[in-house]
Amino acid sequence: MQFNSNNEKQLVKGCIRNDRKCQEMLYRLYADEMFAVCRAYSKDYQIAKDVLHDGFIKIFEKIKTYKQHSALRGWMRKVFVNTAIDYYRKSIRLNSSIVIEDSMMEPIDNQILEKISVKQLLDVLKELPPGFRMVFNLYVIEGYSHNEIAEKLGISTGTSKSQLSRAKKSLQQKVLQLYESKYLLYAKA
């Protein structure tokens, strides 16, 4: 079925009525895309599945608040990002240790970045510690300011800046390692 804005409006109205078929269709339409959002914020596959599940529960509970003049996809993404943040906050309370350290970084050579696939880069992002990954995603991908991140995560603005700096440095080191190992493989061939 070709999906357009009229179909989307009908789908949303059905979800507001708690129509299970409409809820299932909404899930089928957006689950893969929203799971990718959940994976970006969760190192662990199972936690990402839990975030996806809880996010859809929130979607179905809060769909009445969705303003039809805004993009459904964007509204849903925000719900999933906030759900991932909630999971992160819970894990911080359990682990309650965030490393705070500022560091200077050298820019990565663009030629190195051109030789690494997008999938490899995403895999490197998943290897970041949860605090680094969360701040990096919120700042770089979602466009939140350090003040907004600090408020959302219950940390100081300085900690947000530090976490971003550490995330960038860690990414830089991992990308360079990936490049060097890939370069060595080609050199041996």
C-alpha positions in Angstrom: 0.0 0.0 0.0 1.3 3.4 -0.9 1.5 5.5 2.3 0.5 9.2 2.2 -0.4 11.9 4.8 -4.1 11.0 4.6 -3.3 7.4 5.4 -1.0 8.6 8.3 -3.8 10.8 9.7 -6.2 7.8 9.6 -3.6 5.6 11.2 -3.1 8.1 14.0 -6.8 8.4 14.6 -7.1 4.7 14.8 -4.3 4.5 17.3 -6.0 7.2 19.4 -9.1 4.9 19.4 -6.7 2.1 20.6 -7.5 0.1 17.4 -5.0 -2.8 17.6 -4.8 -3.1 13.8 -3.8 0.6 13.4 -1.3 0.2 16.3 0.2 -2.9 14.6 0.5 -1.1 11.3 2.2 1.9 12.9 4.6 -0.5 14.6 5.3 -2.3 11.3 5.9 1.0 9.5 8.3 2.5 12.0 9.8 -0.3 14.1 13.0 -0.8 12.0 13.7 2.9 11.8 13.0 3.5 15.5 15.1 0.4 16.4 18.0 2.1 14.6 17.5 5.1 16.9 17.4 2.8 19.9 20.6 1.1 18.8 22.4 4.4 18.4 21.8 5.1 22.1 22.2 1.5 23.5 25.4 -0.6 23.3 23.5 -3.7 24.1 21.1 -5.2 21.6 18.6 -6.4 24.3 18.5 -3.0 25.9 17.8 -1.5 22.5 14.9 -4.0 22.1 13.6 -2.9 25.6 13.8 0.7 24.6 11.9 0.0 21.4 9.2 -1.8 23.3 8.9 0.9 26.0 9.0 3.6 23.3 6.1 2.1 21.4 4.1 1.8 24.7 4.7 5.5 25.2 3.8 6.3 21.6 0.4 4.5 22.0 -0.2 6.1 25.4 0.7 9.6 24.3 -0.5 9.6 20.7 -3.4 11.9 21.7 -0.8 14.6 22.3 0.7 14.3 18.8 0.0 17.5 16.9 -1.0 16.4 13.4 0.7 19.5 11.8 4.1 18.2 12.7 5.9 15.2 11.2 4.9 11.9 12.9 8.3 10.4 12.3 10.0 13.3 14.1 7.6 13.2 17.0 8.1 9.4 17.3 11.9 9.8 17.1 11.8 12.3 20.0 9.8 9.8 22.1 12.4 7.1 21.4 15.3 9.4 22.2 13.7 10.4 25.5 13.0 6.7 26.3 16.7 5.9 25.6 17.7 8.8 27.9 15.4 7.4 30.6 17.2 4.0 30.3 20.5 5.7 30.5 19.6 7.7 33.6 18.5 4.4 35.3 21.9 2.8 34.4 23.8 5.9 35.7 22.0 5.5 39.1 23.0 1.9 39.1 26.6 2.5 38.1 26.9 6.1 39.2 30.3 6.8 37.8 30.9 9.2 35.0 34.5 9.9 34.0 35.2 13.6 33.8 38.3 14.5 31.9 38.9 17.1 29.2 41.4 16.4 26.4 42.6 18.0 23.2 42.2 16.3 19.9 43.9 16.4 16.6 41.5 16.4 13.6 41.2 13.1 11.7 42.6 13.1 8.2 39.6 13.1 5.7 41.5 10.5 3.6 41.2 8.1 6.5 37.5 8.7 6.9 36.9 8.1 3.2 38.5 4.6 3.5 36.2 3.5 6.3 32.6 2.4 5.6 29.6 4.0 7.3 28.8 0.6 9.0 32.4 0.5 10.4 31.9 4.0 11.8 28.6 3.1 13.4 30.2 0.0 14.9 32.9 2.2 16.4 30.2 4.5 17.8 28.6 1.5 19.5 31.9 0.7 21.3 31.9 4.0 23.1 31.1 3.9 26.9 27.4 4.7 27.5 28.0 8.2 28.8 30.1 9.2 25.9 27.7 7.7 23.3 24.7 9.4 24.9 26.2 12.9 24.9 27.7 12.4 21.5 24.4 11.3 20.0 22.4 14.1 21.7 24.9 16.8 20.7 26.1 15.7 17.2 23.1 13.8 15.9 20.1 15.3 17.6 21.5 18.9 17.9 20.9 19.5 21.6 23.0 22.1 23.4 25.2 21.2 26.3 22.7 23.0 28.6 19.8 20.9 27.3 21.9 17.7 27.5 22.8 18.5 31.1 19.2 19.1 32.0 18.0 15.9 30.3 20.7 13.7 31.8 20.9 15.3 35.2 24.6 16.2 34.8 26.4 19.5 34.7 27.1 21.4 31.5 30.8 20.9 32.1 30.3 17.2 32.3 28.4 17.2 29.0 31.2 19.1 27.4 33.8 16.8 28.9 31.9 13.7 27.8 31.6 15.0 24.3 35.3 15.8 24.2 36.2 12.3 25.5 33.8 10.7 23.0 35.5 12.5 20.1 38.9 11.6 21.3 37.9 7.9 21.8 36.3 7.9 18.3 39.4 9.4 16.8 41.6 6.7 18.4 39.2 3.9 17.4 38.9 5.2 13.8 42.7 5.4 13.5 43.1 1.9 14.9 40.5 0.6 12.4 42.2 2.4 9.5 45.7 1.1 10.5 44.4 -2.5 10.8 42.6 -2.2 7.5 45.7 -0.6 5.9 47.9 -3.5 7.2 45.6 -6.1 5.8 45.8 -4.5 2.3 49.6 -4.0 2.6 50.0 -7.8 3.3 47.8 -8.8 0.3 
